Amino acid sequence: MSGEHVDELLVDHLRGELEEPERARVDAHLAECAECRAAREGFARIVTALAATAPPAPPIHWGAYRAELRERLERGGAGRGAGAAWAWLARPLPALVAAALVAVLVVSGLPGLHGPGAPDPLALDNTILASRLDMIARLDVVQQLDLLEDFNVINELDELPGPSKS
């Protein structure tokens, strides 16, 4: 006989609810254990008898179902009273709060709206660019000046003092 008895798994095995490794273990045990096979057969008879004696489900009467549903809805609506008039406001309230928060964040991020006396970073950038417009207008001269400065540095490399010898 392989391992312990598998009594607690017999009903699940009978209904086909075991995973493959567990099912294989129970099958191997049932092949060797007559006591567990007899218990499984007993469980199978009980399940079959229960299935045969179960009453059939009653037919659904849709008219009665709709009437009962309508009655419950009316009772639920009447029980709310004066608060029901304001209940419509509670539904879109979270969306309205989120939209207001987004609007505040967008407006607070706009340039020029930082409060009185606060410097406007965009105006500062515009001032700096305006002061350099004459250089941008003469960009070819500025680029040549940079090139001349590089040549000047290269020419002065020979004049730099050498490493000191101690």
Secondary structure as UniProt FT lines:
FT   HELIX           7..9
FT   HELIX           10..15
FT   HELIX           20..32
FT   HELIX           34..53
FT   HELIX           62..78
FT   TURN            81..82
FT   HELIX           83..90
FT   TURN            91..92
FT   HELIX           93..108
FT   TURN            111..112
FT   TURN            116..117
FT   HELIX           121..131
FT   HELIX           133..137
FT   HELIX           139..156
FT   TURN            157..159
//
